[in-house]
Amino acid sequence: MNRLLMAFALSAVALSLTMTRAAADAPNLQQLAQRIITTSVAVQPGEVVVIEGGKHTIPLMEALAIEAQKAGGLVTLWLDSDKVIRSLDTEVPEQFLSQQPRYQATWYRAIDVYINLPPASDIAALDAGVSAKRLGEINAAGEFLTPLLDGMKYRALVITYPTDQRGKSFKLNGATYVNMVWGAMGADYTKIAAAGESLKHKLAVGKTVRITSPAGTDITFKLAGRMPNLTDGIITGPQAKGHKFVDRSAGLPDGVVSVAPNEKSANGKVVVPRAACRFGVMKNVAFTLKNGMASGLTAASGLDCFNGLVAASGGPTMEFSNISIGLNPAWPNHEENGAAYYPGPGAGLVFVSIGDNQLLGGSVKTVGNFGFGFPITHATVYIDGVKVVDNGNLVG
């Protein structure tokens, strides 16, 4: 599936993974798989279940497949490979990159449950030296699938399977990363869901939003009456029957409320001390939003990376598209050792994004589903003048 698509790519029932912080790096995979199959995606007898992941994720893939079979699911495993993905990125002749794998649409229409684990282990090495142009061509070849997703039936769960190598790709200590991610999976999802439902309601009925930060961000925009999306780790029965793909999707770890506002209504300035771009770091990013269009974007470093991604896409790449607010208190930001690690579900972390927002019901469509999120740390957020995030802390 389109890599950017899954970047978009659990209810009030807690997962109760019963993991202590000390043992967070070594969960019982059978117990974890059992809870995912019965609670997060609730596999039913006769359902077609596809589990996709890289070779390094096979232990959890196997555990999930076994539990899905025991629940009556019809299971297929799709195996990915660092070497094969790297070959596509670097060795396949350019004239073949634009081939659209339209046969995949037929496959996805037959699926009831799709569980996606990371396809590669050394993700920084996978990306190294690959031109933005090639990545753009690969993503453009898969964008045909985006408008079809709402018309499909499958529910999707994206699992962040932590490894030391993945952590190092983000310039984090491997053990720190692994413990943090497993710990975030074991967060109190009852509280996360309650906070998310409250925030979702406020965004659903609200009219205006203002976001500020100590770094200098100060933007305002109008909400468009579009239903916000809440992902909290479990796809409930009503969500599983939803028409919109985002309503049938979740992640682990999780905890995010997102909304596509009135795109043309955003005005103000965005200032971001640090943002990740292809495993590099953009520093001191600033740009102006006027009637929804971002302009005058500057950065002390990393600007070439961003400009390369924009140039490899097309369409309204610089148009304001959505915001998200994280809910998970066990998944913090990390800025040490040169890292710019900002997990979307991190509690109180706000992302202001430009680019494609089709899956959230918005009107912005870009080539290759290009979108870019800017992390607003220590943000304060007002909905109709009422504070819902205060200096990076959820209110209420």
VENMO-V260673 format. One record per backbone hydrogen bond with DSSP energy under -0.5 kcal/mol. CO is the residue of the C=O (numbers start at 1). NH is the residue of the N-H. Records with the same first field share a line. If there is no record, write none. Layout:
BEGIN
CO=NH ; NH
END
This chain:
BEGIN
2=6
4=7
5=8
9=7
12=14
21=24
23=26
27=29
28=32
29=33
30=34
31=35
32=36
33=37
34=38
35=39 ; 40
36=41 ; 42
37=43
40=235
44=47
47=49 ; 74
48=112 ; 113
49=76
50=52 ; 115
51=78
52=117
53=80
54=57
55=58
57=60 ; 61
58=62
59=63
60=64
61=65
62=66
63=67
64=68
65=69
66=70
67=71
68=73
69=72
72=46
73=75
74=49
76=51
77=79
78=53
80=55
81=85
82=86
83=87
84=88
85=89
86=90
87=91 ; 92
93=96 ; 97
94=97 ; 98
96=99
99=101
100=102
101=104
102=105 ; 106
103=106 ; 107
104=108
105=109
106=110
107=110
108=111
112=155
113=50
114=116 ; 157
115=52 ; 117
116=159
118=54
121=123
122=126
123=127
124=128
127=130
131=135
132=136
133=137
134=138
135=139
136=140
137=141
138=142
139=142 ; 143
140=143
142=145
143=146 ; 147
145=148 ; 149
146=149
148=151
149=152
155=114
156=250
157=116 ; 159
158=160 ; 252
159=118 ; 161
160=162
163=167
164=168
165=169
166=170
167=170 ; 172
168=171
173=177
174=178
175=179
176=180
177=181
178=182
179=183
180=184
181=185
182=186
184=187
187=189
188=192
189=193
190=194
191=195
192=196
193=197
194=198
195=199
196=200
197=201
198=202
199=203
200=204
201=205
202=206
207=223
208=384
209=221
210=382
211=219
212=380
213=216
217=213
218=269
219=211
220=267
221=209
222=262
229=258
230=232
231=255 ; 256
234=236
236=240
237=241
238=241
239=242
244=247 ; 248
245=248
246=249
248=156
250=158
252=160
255=327 ; 328
256=231
257=325
258=229
259=261 ; 323
261=263
262=265
263=266
266=292
267=220
268=289
269=218
270=287
272=285
273=284
275=282
277=280
280=277
282=275
283=300 ; 301
285=272
286=298
287=270
288=290 ; 295
289=268
290=293
292=320
293=290
295=288
298=286
301=283
302=306
303=307
304=308
305=309
306=310
307=311
308=312
310=313
314=367
315=317
316=319
318=294
319=355
322=353
323=259
324=351
325=257
326=348
327=329
328=331 ; 347
334=341
335=338
336=339
340=342
341=334
343=346
345=327 ; 328
346=349
349=326
350=376
351=324 ; 353
352=374
353=321 ; 322
354=372
357=360 ; 362
358=361
363=365
364=357 ; 358
365=316
366=369
367=370
370=356
372=354
373=375
374=352
375=377
376=350 ; 379
379=392
380=212
381=388 ; 389
382=210 ; 384
383=386
386=383
388=395
389=381 ; 391
390=393
393=390
END
